[in-house]
C-alpha cells in the first residue's frame, strides 16, 4: 500500500503531477496560516500586515516546491514572472467567480464553487509557466538543443 502511494506521488504521469500540485498547495496553505497565526498572536503584527507577509512566505515556498517537486523544473526569473502572473490571474478569477456565486449560494459558500473552477485553471496556468519552453532559461534551452542534436 505504501509503495503504491509512493509510486503515485513520485510517478512521471499527469495524475502524479496533479497529486504533487495538491500536496504543495496544501502545504503552502498550512504554512501561510501557520505564519499568520505566529505573526498575529506571538509577534503582535496587525492582521493585514501578517496576511501579506505570510502570503509572501507561502508564495516563495510554493514557487520553489512547484518547480523542484511538482513539475521537476529549475526555477529562474522567467518562471518566477510566469508563476506570479498565473497567481494574479487566479486571484482575479476567484474574485470574479465569488461575485457571481455569492448571489447563487450566498457569501459563505461562494468561494467553494469559485475554487472548484479556479484550482484546475491555476494548475494549467502554473504548469504552462513552469514547463513551457518560453519560460526556460538560456542555459536550459541550450541543454535541450544539445540533447536533441545528439539523438
Secondary structure, 3 states (H helix, E strand, C coil): CHHHHHHHHHCCCHHHHHHHHHHHHHHHHHHHHHHHHHHHHHCCCCHHHHHHHHHHHHHHHHHHHHHHHHCCCCCCHHHHHHHHHHHHHHHHHHHHHHHHHHHHHCCCCHHHHHHHHHHHHHHHHHHHHHHCHHHCCHHHHHHHHHHHHCC
